[in-house]
Amino acid sequence: MEVPAVDVNELKQAWLINAQATWNNPNKQLGRDLLVQLCRPGANVDAVAARVWYLDKLVKEAIVKAASDPHDVPFYVPR
């Protein structure tokens, strides 16, 4: 599945708001109306939502992996 390109600033803003909203409520999701307000007119809101969803899954997976073995995480940098 190909996901269309999105504006990086819109993605950052949506990601931060999603992270704040779901930190203590993991089953909560951003509403489409909120994403429409965050994005510029004409933006592909569905593509922004898809990328936020993918990032959320990747970050959670990395956190679980880091908690189990910090040396097995691809971005681990020894001090």
C-alpha positions as CSV (number, residue, x, y, z in Angstrom):
1,M,0.0,0.0,0.0
2,E,1.4,3.4,-1.0
3,V,0.8,6.3,1.4
4,P,0.9,9.7,-0.2
5,A,3.5,12.3,1.0
6,V,2.4,14.7,3.7
7,D,3.7,18.0,5.1
8,V,6.2,17.2,7.8
9,N,5.0,20.0,10.1
10,E,1.4,18.7,9.9
11,L,2.7,15.2,10.7
12,K,4.7,16.4,13.6
13,Q,1.8,18.4,15.0
14,A,-0.6,15.5,14.6
15,W,1.9,13.1,16.1
16,L,2.4,15.2,19.2
17,I,-1.3,15.8,19.8
18,N,-1.9,12.0,19.3
19,A,0.9,11.2,21.7
20,Q,-0.5,13.6,24.4
21,A,-4.1,12.4,23.9
22,T,-3.2,8.7,24.1
23,W,-0.6,8.7,26.8
24,N,-3.0,7.8,29.6
25,N,-5.8,6.6,27.3
26,P,-4.3,4.1,24.8
27,N,-7.7,3.3,23.3
28,K,-8.4,6.9,22.4
29,Q,-7.9,8.0,18.8
30,L,-7.7,11.4,17.1
31,G,-10.9,12.4,15.4
32,R,-10.9,13.2,11.8
33,D,-12.4,16.6,12.5
34,L,-9.4,17.5,14.7
35,L,-7.0,16.4,11.9
36,V,-8.9,18.5,9.4
37,Q,-8.4,21.5,11.7
38,L,-4.7,20.7,12.2
39,C,-3.9,20.4,8.5
40,R,-3.9,23.1,5.8
41,P,-6.8,23.2,3.4
42,G,-6.4,20.6,0.7
43,A,-4.1,18.3,2.7
44,N,-4.6,14.6,2.5
45,V,-5.9,14.1,6.1
46,D,-6.2,10.3,5.6
47,A,-2.5,10.1,4.7
48,V,-1.6,12.1,7.9
49,A,-3.8,9.8,10.0
50,A,-2.2,6.7,8.4
51,R,1.3,7.9,9.1
52,V,0.5,8.8,12.7
53,W,-1.0,5.3,13.1
54,Y,2.2,3.7,11.7
55,L,4.5,5.8,13.8
56,D,2.5,5.0,16.9
57,K,2.8,1.3,16.2
58,L,6.6,1.5,15.5
59,V,7.3,3.5,18.6
60,K,5.3,1.2,20.8
61,E,7.1,-1.8,19.3
62,A,10.5,-0.2,19.9
63,I,9.6,0.6,23.5
64,V,8.6,-2.9,24.2
65,K,11.8,-4.2,22.6
66,A,14.0,-1.8,24.5
67,A,12.3,-2.8,27.7
68,S,13.1,-6.4,27.1
69,D,16.7,-6.0,25.8
70,P,18.2,-2.5,25.3
71,H,21.1,-4.0,23.3
72,D,18.7,-5.5,20.7
73,V,17.2,-2.1,19.6
74,P,18.5,-1.0,16.1
75,F,19.1,2.6,17.2
76,Y,20.9,1.7,20.5
77,V,24.1,3.7,20.9
78,P,26.4,2.6,23.7
79,R,27.7,5.3,26.0
